[in-house]
Amino acid sequence: MATETSVEEMWRALLTGENPYMHRGRRLYGMLPSNPRCKVCNAPFGGIGALLMRFSSKRRSSKNQNFCNVCEEFAQKYKGGAEIVMTMLFADVRGSTTLAEQMSASEFTRLMNRFYTVANQVLTRTDAFVDKLVGDEIIGHYIPGFCGGDHANLAIEAAQELLHVTGHGTADGPWLPIGVGVHTGLVYFGVVGDAAGYVDFTAMGDNVNVTARLTARANAGEALISDAAYATAGLEDDIPERRALELKGKSEVVCVRVLHAQKY
């Protein structure tokens, strides 16, 4: 039986990239069509990829539709996690309550489903762990063991693309106004679950809250990139506009770079 220490060490190796098999496996499965996919290993549940998975031990979990049976069983067996440095991306819709009031429930649902579809494509393409697509918000985690050491760059790239695919920077304007926040920091990432056996993977800690609050301060068509994420990405002065923000619950200001949608 694995001890608490050995479980944490196993998770840390998995999440930091010391164990390279997760990154390789996600890249391999990501090349197979098609969505939806296991949130952890990228095994496809649709298209010809799902047929190929039938020849292996992987299939969609009957308990949790977000995971394959192998990843769900792993989470059940090795409940835990580890503290790691990673990059987080949050994006949410500006004025969603007003939008919902201006259209029927069916029309609003179609609009949000369109958002979920394009957002999921962006996050999947940039190797994010898609934590949530719910309400008017999306959350993507860029975990070194899942997407490699370039996690901050990938998150910033995804932020720019999310603005693009929602129509920001166009002459007609966005078909859905969103704001994005990107931040790099130390978090606890691992398994959470309940007595009934349902499990999920998520990130917890102060830096998760910082990312959420940055997102709340972004105007429509903006992505706020924390200095921590910017420095981790190793960028030059490609994003010159800066702001110093006072965030709720934080004793010190958080400095950010302001990324606007590119005009096209």
N, C-alpha and C positions, 0 to 999 in steps of 0.2 A: 504494500500500500504506500502510495506516495505521501511524503511528509509535506507539511505546509510550506517549509523552506524549499523543498525540491519542486513543488508545484509553482511557486513564485519564480524560481530560477528558469523553469521550463517556459513560463509565460514571457519572461523578460527576453529570453533568447529568441522566442517566436516574434515578439513585437519589435525588437530592435534590429533584427536582421542577422543576429549571430547564428541563427538557424536559417539558412538560405532557402529551404524547401518551400516555405509559404510563398515567398515572392515569385519563385520560379513557377510554382503550381498555378498561382493566380494569373500570371502572364500566359501560361499554356492554355488554361481553361478559357481565358478571356478571348482567345483567338477562335474559339468554337462558337457558332451561332446557337442559340440566341437568348435574349432576355425573356423572362426574368431569370435571375441567377442567385446562387447561394451568396449571401452577404459576406461570408468569410473567404471561401476558396474560389469563388467565381464560377463554379460548376454550372453549366446551363440547364435550365429546366424546360426550355422551349426549343422548337425547331429540330434540325438534325442533330444538334449537340445533345439534346435530351435522349435521342435514340442511341447515340454512342455511349452515353453514361450508363445505359442499361447493361452494357457489357462489362461494366466495372461494379464496384461495390456502392457507388454513389447514386442516390435517388433523392427526390424531395422528401423532407421529413414530414411524417403524418401529424406531428405535434406542432411544428412551427414552420409555416410556409416560407419563412425568410431564409431557411438554412437547408442544406442537404443533410441526410441522415448521419453521415460521418461527423460533420462539424457539430451537429446538435448533440450527438452522443459524446463527443469530446468535451463539450461544455458541461454536460451533465456529470461526467466523470471527474473532470478537473475544474471544479468551481474555484475561481480565484482570479488573479490578474497580477499586474505589476505597475510600478511607477515608471513612466518613460517620457521623454521629450518628443512631442509630435506637433503637427500643425492641424488646426481646426478651421473649418469654413462653415459659417452660418449664413443663410440668406432668407429673407422673408419679404412678403408682399406689403407694400405701403398702401394704407387706406383700404384694406380688405373688407372691413365692415361697411364702408360706403359703397364699394363695388357690389357687395352682396345685396345691398338695399336697392340698387339700380337695375337689377336683373332678376329673373326667376331663379329658383333654387337649382333647376336643371341646367340653366345657362351658366350659372356660377360654378357648378360642379364640372361642367365641360371645360371651362376656362382653367380651373385648378388642375384638372387631369392633364390638360395640355402642358401646364407648367411642370407637373411632376414628371411627365414623359421627357421633356427636353432637359430638365435638371438632372434626372437620373442618367441620361445619356452622357452629359458632360462629366458628371462625377465618376461614372464607370470608366469612361475613356481616359480620365486622368488618374486612374488607380486609387480612387478614394474608397474607404469603407463607408457605405451609405448607412448612416445611423437612423435617420428618420426622414420620411416624406409624409408630413402630416399637417393638417390645418393649413396655415398660410406660410409654413416654414420648411426649409430643408436643412439637414445637417450632414456634412461630410467630414470624415476623419482621415487625415493623411498620415498613416502609420509607417515608420521606416521599414519595418519588416514586411509590410504589404506592398509598398510602392517605391522603396529604396531611399537612399540618402537625400534625394532631391525633393523631399516632401513639401518644403515651403514653396519652392518654385512651382510645383504642380498645383498647389492650392491657389497661388496668385494667378496662374494661367487659367484655372477653372473659374475664378472670380471674374476675370475679364470676359471669358466666354459666356458665362451666365448672363452678363449684361447684354452681350451681343445677341444671344438667341432669344432674349425677351424683347428685342427691338429697340433697346436704348442706342442712341447715336444715329438713328435713322431720321429721314425727313418727316416721316409720318408719326414718329414717336413710338414709345413702347406699347406693345399690346398688353403688357402687365408690368406695372412699376415695382421694382424690387430694390432693396438695399442689401449689401453684402459686408460681412466682417471676416477677417482672416487674422489668426493669432497663433503664435508658436509658444509652447511652454510645457512645463512638467504637469502631467496628469496621471491619474490612476485609470488604467484601461483594463477591463476584464468582464467577467460574467456576473450578471445579476439574475436573480430568479425568485421563485416563490415555492411554497410548500407543495403546490400541485404539480411541480416539475417543469413549468414553463421557464425557459431561460432566454436571455438576450445578452448582447454585448454592448457596452457603452463606455463613455469616458466620464470621469467625475473629478471634481476639484475646482479650485479658485480660477484656474486659467480657462476652464469651460465657461464659467460665469463671465469672465472678461470678454471672451469672444461673443457671447450673446449680447452683452451690453454695447460692444462696439457696433454690432449689427443694428441695434436699435437706434444708434446715433447716425447711421448712414442715411443720407438723403436718397431719394429715388434716382437710380442711375449712377450711384457711387458704390465703390468698394473701399472700406477702410482697412488698410494693411498695417498692423502694429509694427513698431520699430523692431520688435523681437523677431517677427516673421520676416521682415525686410532684411535684417542682418543675417538671419539663417540662410536666406536665399542667396546671399552674397551679391546683391544687385548694386550697381552704381547709382548715380542720381537719375535713374530712369523715371522716377515718380517724384518730381520736385516739390509738389504741394504738400505742406505738412499742417497738422493740427495738434494741439495739446488739449486733451479731453479730461474733464472731471467725470468719473464714472461713479455711479451709486455704489456705496460700500467700499470704495477704494480711497485710501488716505493720500495717495500720490497720483498726479496726473499721468495719463497714458498717452504717449505720443504716437501718431499714426501718419502714414502716407495716404493721400487721397487719390484713388484710381478712378478716373472717369471713363465712361463708355467711349470707345473710339468712333469717330465720325466715319460713316460709309454710306 
